[in-house]
């Protein structure tokens, strides 16, 4: 079975916690078609990492090179010295450096973007810039309007830094906080969970810096909840401005019972900006994992269509 190569890219901006020059990791899936210049950049959700895209990448690599990123503080990427730097502007600058690196490697590269949740927000920030914009954009269960209750749900578990006495206990925990992913076989749950685990001193830990939760908890934990919601609304307005600036053809994927992307927001995204075409998956919440055949096919058909 094909496996990706782990690569590192030096990036600037916020410093690494170690004090060394900071690196961003990415998983590079080579294309089976040697003459292809098509590259698909895949960016994961808030507490995930690049190996989430293995199933999609194996399918796409028949005709495309796939680059699946570990965003700062996750997976094999360096942790940040300043926890408040774990925000979209940092991530967008890192990904801009990656896009420029890919275009330096191959000046003929045609780059598309697949972003799940946070990866979609980063994608909107990148796609709104004409010099960086991908040819096509896939937003997986995310839009400019993010529900407050969903933010609070995510904040309730993000950054708790649990450890487990067995691999199975860790996988069971991850399944318990990922019910929105929809039905998966035990083998699929295991494949989605194992890259999220690190073994230290005989215990299993999660792969990310617990401090990635700091900005979110600073928002949801504000004593003045009225002010917190206003901050969230201001952020939403800024995201709509980014979305309205996007010109790339856009595919919006939505879990039918998602608590983060509402049907009303999806409909509004179809009316403004790039007028995203929406595909809804029944029995799925936040967020589709792009493992099921119908989910993979929706992305592949959009990216490979003429």
Secondary structure as UniProt FT lines:
FT   STRAND          5..10
FT   TURN            17..18
FT   STRAND          23..29
FT   TURN            34..35
FT   STRAND          38..43
FT   TURN            46..47
FT   HELIX           50..53
FT   HELIX           54..60
FT   TURN            61..63
FT   STRAND          65..70
FT   TURN            72..73
FT   TURN            75..76
FT   HELIX           83..85
FT   HELIX           88..105
FT   TURN            107..108
FT   STRAND          110..116
FT   HELIX           118..127
FT   TURN            130..132
FT   STRAND          136..140
FT   HELIX           148..157
FT   TURN            158..159
FT   STRAND          163..164
FT   HELIX           167..176
FT   HELIX           179..181
FT   HELIX           186..194
FT   TURN            195..196
FT   STRAND          197..200
FT   TURN            201..202
FT   STRAND          203..206
FT   HELIX           210..213
FT   HELIX           214..220
FT   HELIX           225..245
FT   STRAND          249..255
FT   TURN            256..257
FT   HELIX           263..271
FT   TURN            273..274
FT   STRAND          277..281
FT   TURN            282..283
FT   HELIX           293..304
//
